[in-house]
Amino acid sequence: MEKQWKTTTERQDGITTTTVEPIPQPENQQEITALAYEFWLARGCPDGTPEDDWFRAEEELKNRTRPVLTARASGQ
């Protein structure tokens, strides 16, 4: 995977500062890889589109780790 970079420009008191820093790879990349492989096996190891399994695994893990927001009922 090619390294990606993030540029941040900030202005404060008339001074402009630009920072370039690498974007870290997802911490859960190994989890995505393992889950995508499981999906591929479950589909019978077909030739073709590994991206389908990869994107499905990303979405599955994102939904698992997404915090659940609950609305609190107002007493008013």
C-alpha positions in Angstrom: 0.0 0.0 0.0 1.4 3.4 -1.0 2.0 5.8 1.9 -0.4 8.7 2.0 0.2 12.2 3.3 -1.9 14.8 5.0 -1.2 18.5 4.7 -2.5 20.8 7.4 -2.4 24.6 7.1 -3.0 26.7 10.2 -3.0 30.5 10.6 -2.4 32.2 13.9 -1.5 35.8 14.6 -0.6 36.4 10.9 1.7 33.4 10.7 0.8 30.5 8.4 2.2 27.1 9.3 2.0 24.1 7.0 2.5 20.6 8.3 2.9 17.5 6.2 2.6 14.2 8.0 2.0 10.5 7.0 -1.5 9.1 7.4 -1.2 6.0 9.5 -2.6 2.7 8.1 -5.7 1.5 9.8 -4.9 -0.1 13.1 -7.4 -2.9 12.3 -5.9 -3.7 8.8 -5.1 -7.2 10.0 -8.6 -7.7 11.2 -10.0 -6.5 7.8 -7.6 -8.9 6.0 -8.7 -11.9 8.1 -12.4 -11.1 7.8 -12.2 -10.5 4.0 -10.4 -13.8 3.7 -13.2 -15.5 5.6 -15.8 -13.9 3.4 -13.9 -15.1 0.3 -13.7 -18.6 1.6 -17.4 -18.6 2.4 -18.1 -17.5 -1.2 -16.2 -20.6 -2.5 -12.9 -18.9 -3.3 -14.0 -17.4 -6.6 -11.8 -15.6 -9.0 -12.5 -12.0 -9.6 -13.3 -9.2 -7.2 -11.5 -9.3 -3.9 -12.5 -5.7 -3.4 -16.1 -6.9 -2.6 -14.9 -8.9 0.3 -12.5 -6.2 1.5 -15.1 -3.4 1.5 -17.6 -5.8 3.1 -15.1 -6.6 5.9 -14.3 -2.9 6.4 -18.0 -2.0 6.7 -18.6 -4.9 9.1 -15.8 -3.9 11.4 -16.7 -0.3 11.3 -20.3 -1.1 12.3 -19.0 -3.4 15.1 -16.8 -0.6 16.6 -19.2 2.3 16.0 -20.4 3.7 19.3 -24.1 3.4 19.9 -25.7 6.8 20.7 -28.8 6.7 22.7 -31.2 9.6 23.2 -32.0 10.4 26.7 -35.6 11.2 27.4 -36.1 14.6 28.7 -38.1 14.9 31.9 -39.7 18.1 30.6 
